[in-house]
Every structure is written in structure tokens, then in C-alpha cells.
Amino acid sequence: MHSMAPMPDEADPWAKPHRPPLPRKELKRLQRRRNGPAMRYMAGHVAVGAATTILIGRGWATWWMVPAMFAQGIVVVFLFAPMHECTHGTAFRTRWMNRAVATFCGTVMMRPALYFRYRHTAHHSYTQDPERDPDQVPMPEGISGYLGEVFGMEFWPKVVGTLYRGFTGRFNDREKSFLPESERPRVIREARLMVALYALVGALSVVTGWWPGLLAYWLFPRLIAEPALRLVRMAEHTGMSEGADPLTNTRTTLTNPVVRFLYWNMPYHAEHHMAPSVPFHNLRQLHEALPGAPEKREYVVSRGYVQAHRDIVANLGKGSGSTVPTSTSAAATG
């Protein structure tokens, strides 16, 4: 992934990259890229989507459609994970596979992959910096703010705004800070192609009378399942420290194999921020290889998303850094 960060500044804590406390040989082994794991994960993701599509069809015009559409939506929104991995360029060893899968996933989710790549680069360069991290989610002030984040009150305007500004080429100041001027024509072209495709699909669905299918198999599932992804993504940084250390500005969440599979091991999020060059399929090994017993790394670990959100809700209104244990430094050095 290409960094858009300015030249290093000795006084800027984000300017110095953090390296995992592992022997160079061990880290190099974990950084090795392969096509096989991502191909298996993607095939599995598509297979689950095929199953939920069948469930919607079998439950058509009954109340069974609702849980079936929600299940379909989970598959759709969690395509964020392969898009994320592919924009890092680490999911597949083969470059065109990363580009193709990222574009496919971004199109299904209505999130331009190339645009996301540059935005996400800034997020990694300045994680939890209130001024420079474009994806920072500040600690909500209260329960209404928390629920607003969960139900996408800021997320959906951002999605629509991203496509609109990309289509028109009217990027805001924040976007200009992470989108290289030389790449903006490509970002504009990407947004225009996506909008044109959506318009074509919409028109064809109306002409052919298939618009109920478009709603039931894609748009409604996409909308109703987004809160599930918001809950997962909020756990990654919300309430964590506004500093440059990935051990305190990012939260790892231990969860079940189903979520780890659908989210491509991204629950190991502190490890991912510590070493973005490590492919997703090696993040669990990285987690286990770090010094100290994994079960004692409270400074980066939540034991499940329920615990993560219990901590967030308990500290609403206290600002970022409020959910980082006070024993962080001791745990980190122990």
C-alpha cells in the first residue's frame, strides 16, 4: 500500500513506523503473500452468499424473507473485509486479483475501491489523529450518539457524498489531503462508472419488471445489515487512545470462527495496524507470536464484541482513550 504521508517529522509521533516486536526472520515469514488463502476465503464467501440467495427465494412473500434478507445483507456488508485486504495489496500475491476483487466488492457495497485505498492509507498513516485520520470515529457523547453511529446516521451520508463528489470531481478539503492530484482523474472515472452501472441496473430492473428482486436480493439486505458491520468496525478504534501507538489506539477482539471467516481475520485489528504488510491469513499467527501470553494482552484485547461495546457504552461521553485500561503500559512491557 502506497503511503501518502508527508516527509517524516521528528516531532510527529505518527512519522515513526511501529514495528512488531518480533525477530526479522519471523516477521518476514509472516509477510509472505499467497493466492491460495484468499481464493478459498472468497470462494467460501460467495458460497455463503449463494445459500442466502436461495433462502430469500424460498421464503419469497413470507415473513421468512426478513431473516433471509438480513443473512444476505451480512454476506454483502462483510465484503468490506476482502475489499479492505485487496486495497492493501496483501490478500493475493497476484496484483490483478487484488484489483479485481477490490473493485467487485466495492461495487456491490457502493464504496469505490480506489478512493477507499487512498483514504485508508491516510487512516493507517494517522490512526486516531483527530486532525488527519479521515476515518476516526470519536467517542460518542451519549447513547443517542452511540446509536447514531450503529445505525449509520453519519455513514450513509458519507457513502452518498463520496459517490457524488467523485462523480462531479468536487472533492472536499479532507479528500484533497489524501487523494494525490495525479490520481484524481482515475478516482473520478471510477465513481462515474459505478454510478452509470447502478443507473443501468436500475433501468433494466424497471423495464424487465425485476425491480422487486433488485430490492430483495441486494438493496434491502445492504441497508438492514449495515449496523452489524458498524458494530464490528466501531470496536476497532472507538474509545481507544488518540496517539500513534497501535497497541493503544487499536483494539483486537477475540471472536468466533464464523466472524473471523466472514471478516477475513480483521478482528485481529491491533496486529493488522502494527504490521499492515502481514496478509490477513497470517494475522492469527502474528497475534500468537507476539511476546507474552495472548490471554494477558488486555491492553489490545476484548473478549468478544459484547465486551467491546459494553466498555464503549460504559464510557460514553468520556472521550477517546477512555476504554484503554490504565494498566496498558505495564501490560505492554510485561
PyMOL commands that set and color helices and strands:
alter all, ss='L'
color gray80, all
select helices_A, chain A and resi 13-15+24-30+36-58+65-77+80-88+95-109+113-125+143-150+155-168+173-178+181-208+211-224+226-237+246-249+257-262+269-274+280-289+294-296+305-314+328-333
alter helices_A, ss='H'
color red, helices_A
select strands_A, chain A and resi 252-253+301-302
alter strands_A, ss='S'
color yellow, strands_A
deselect
rebuild
show_as cartoon
